[in-house]
Amino acid sequence: MERIINNQLLDYLLTNRFISKQQHGFIRKRSTCSNILESLHDWCLNLQSHFTTDIVYFDFKKAFNSVSHPKLLAKLKRMALQVISLFG
């Protein structure tokens, strides 16, 4: 059941362009590996063109654990999703 809901939700978000093309995690055929390869390609192009390139890394390892569930539900509702609140 979870897989069905996940697939339908992702299809909806992608179809309605709520997820950007730069999103790699949790998207079919896009992963951290595709993100690294795309970044490496961009960096190589910049180096070949003699552009200055700054790289900043962020660690979002536990970012979802700190998400405010009421704010997340409100954002999903704004995207026209019917959400059943399990968080009170």
CNS distance restraints for C-alpha pairs under 8 A (distance, minus, plus):
assign (resid   1 and name CA) (resid   5 and name CA) 6.32 0.50 0.50
assign (resid   2 and name CA) (resid   6 and name CA) 6.02 0.50 0.50
assign (resid   3 and name CA) (resid   7 and name CA) 6.07 0.50 0.50
assign (resid   4 and name CA) (resid   8 and name CA) 6.21 0.50 0.50
assign (resid   5 and name CA) (resid   9 and name CA) 5.98 0.50 0.50
assign (resid   6 and name CA) (resid  10 and name CA) 6.06 0.50 0.50
assign (resid   7 and name CA) (resid  11 and name CA) 6.06 0.50 0.50
assign (resid   8 and name CA) (resid  12 and name CA) 6.15 0.50 0.50
assign (resid   9 and name CA) (resid  13 and name CA) 6.17 0.50 0.50
assign (resid  10 and name CA) (resid  14 and name CA) 5.99 0.50 0.50
assign (resid  10 and name CA) (resid  27 and name CA) 7.83 0.50 0.50
assign (resid  11 and name CA) (resid  15 and name CA) 5.90 0.50 0.50
assign (resid  12 and name CA) (resid  16 and name CA) 6.10 0.50 0.50
assign (resid  13 and name CA) (resid  17 and name CA) 5.99 0.50 0.50
assign (resid  13 and name CA) (resid  18 and name CA) 5.00 0.50 0.50
assign (resid  13 and name CA) (resid  19 and name CA) 6.00 0.50 0.50
assign (resid  14 and name CA) (resid  18 and name CA) 6.12 0.50 0.50
assign (resid  14 and name CA) (resid  19 and name CA) 5.65 0.50 0.50
assign (resid  18 and name CA) (resid  79 and name CA) 7.92 0.50 0.50
assign (resid  19 and name CA) (resid  23 and name CA) 6.67 0.50 0.50
assign (resid  23 and name CA) (resid  27 and name CA) 7.43 0.50 0.50
assign (resid  23 and name CA) (resid  30 and name CA) 7.90 0.50 0.50
assign (resid  24 and name CA) (resid  30 and name CA) 4.77 0.50 0.50
assign (resid  24 and name CA) (resid  31 and name CA) 4.94 0.50 0.50
assign (resid  24 and name CA) (resid  32 and name CA) 6.35 0.50 0.50
assign (resid  24 and name CA) (resid  34 and name CA) 7.04 0.50 0.50
assign (resid  24 and name CA) (resid  35 and name CA) 6.00 0.50 0.50
assign (resid  25 and name CA) (resid  30 and name CA) 6.37 0.50 0.50
assign (resid  25 and name CA) (resid  31 and name CA) 4.92 0.50 0.50
assign (resid  25 and name CA) (resid  32 and name CA) 6.20 0.50 0.50
assign (resid  26 and name CA) (resid  30 and name CA) 7.33 0.50 0.50
assign (resid  26 and name CA) (resid  31 and name CA) 6.90 0.50 0.50
assign (resid  27 and name CA) (resid  31 and name CA) 6.96 0.50 0.50
assign (resid  30 and name CA) (resid  34 and name CA) 5.57 0.50 0.50
assign (resid  30 and name CA) (resid  35 and name CA) 7.31 0.50 0.50
assign (resid  31 and name CA) (resid  35 and name CA) 6.23 0.50 0.50
assign (resid  32 and name CA) (resid  36 and name CA) 6.17 0.50 0.50
assign (resid  33 and name CA) (resid  37 and name CA) 6.20 0.50 0.50
assign (resid  34 and name CA) (resid  38 and name CA) 6.04 0.50 0.50
assign (resid  35 and name CA) (resid  39 and name CA) 6.09 0.50 0.50
assign (resid  36 and name CA) (resid  40 and name CA) 6.02 0.50 0.50
assign (resid  37 and name CA) (resid  41 and name CA) 6.14 0.50 0.50
assign (resid  38 and name CA) (resid  42 and name CA) 6.31 0.50 0.50
assign (resid  39 and name CA) (resid  43 and name CA) 6.16 0.50 0.50
assign (resid  40 and name CA) (resid  44 and name CA) 6.11 0.50 0.50
assign (resid  41 and name CA) (resid  45 and name CA) 6.27 0.50 0.50
assign (resid  42 and name CA) (resid  46 and name CA) 6.28 0.50 0.50
assign (resid  43 and name CA) (resid  47 and name CA) 6.14 0.50 0.50
assign (resid  43 and name CA) (resid  53 and name CA) 6.99 0.50 0.50
assign (resid  44 and name CA) (resid  48 and name CA) 6.10 0.50 0.50
assign (resid  45 and name CA) (resid  49 and name CA) 6.20 0.50 0.50
assign (resid  46 and name CA) (resid  50 and name CA) 6.05 0.50 0.50
assign (resid  46 and name CA) (resid  51 and name CA) 5.00 0.50 0.50
assign (resid  46 and name CA) (resid  52 and name CA) 7.13 0.50 0.50
assign (resid  46 and name CA) (resid  53 and name CA) 6.76 0.50 0.50
assign (resid  47 and name CA) (resid  51 and name CA) 5.90 0.50 0.50
assign (resid  47 and name CA) (resid  52 and name CA) 7.47 0.50 0.50
assign (resid  47 and name CA) (resid  53 and name CA) 7.66 0.50 0.50
assign (resid  60 and name CA) (resid  64 and name CA) 7.98 0.50 0.50
assign (resid  62 and name CA) (resid  66 and name CA) 7.07 0.50 0.50
assign (resid  63 and name CA) (resid  67 and name CA) 6.78 0.50 0.50
assign (resid  67 and name CA) (resid  71 and name CA) 7.92 0.50 0.50
assign (resid  67 and name CA) (resid  72 and name CA) 7.20 0.50 0.50
assign (resid  68 and name CA) (resid  72 and name CA) 6.19 0.50 0.50
assign (resid  69 and name CA) (resid  73 and name CA) 6.10 0.50 0.50
assign (resid  69 and name CA) (resid  87 and name CA) 7.06 0.50 0.50
assign (resid  70 and name CA) (resid  74 and name CA) 6.16 0.50 0.50
assign (resid  70 and name CA) (resid  87 and name CA) 7.48 0.50 0.50
assign (resid  71 and name CA) (resid  75 and name CA) 6.18 0.50 0.50
assign (resid  72 and name CA) (resid  76 and name CA) 6.23 0.50 0.50
assign (resid  73 and name CA) (resid  77 and name CA) 6.16 0.50 0.50
assign (resid  73 and name CA) (resid  83 and name CA) 6.90 0.50 0.50
assign (resid  73 and name CA) (resid  85 and name CA) 7.42 0.50 0.50
assign (resid  74 and name CA) (resid  78 and name CA) 6.30 0.50 0.50
assign (resid  75 and name CA) (resid  79 and name CA) 6.51 0.50 0.50
assign (resid  76 and name CA) (resid  80 and name CA) 6.81 0.50 0.50
assign (resid  76 and name CA) (resid  81 and name CA) 5.68 0.50 0.50
assign (resid  76 and name CA) (resid  82 and name CA) 7.89 0.50 0.50
assign (resid  76 and name CA) (resid  83 and name CA) 7.24 0.50 0.50
assign (resid  77 and name CA) (resid  81 and name CA) 5.04 0.50 0.50
assign (resid  77 and name CA) (resid  82 and name CA) 6.41 0.50 0.50
assign (resid  77 and name CA) (resid  83 and name CA) 6.75 0.50 0.50
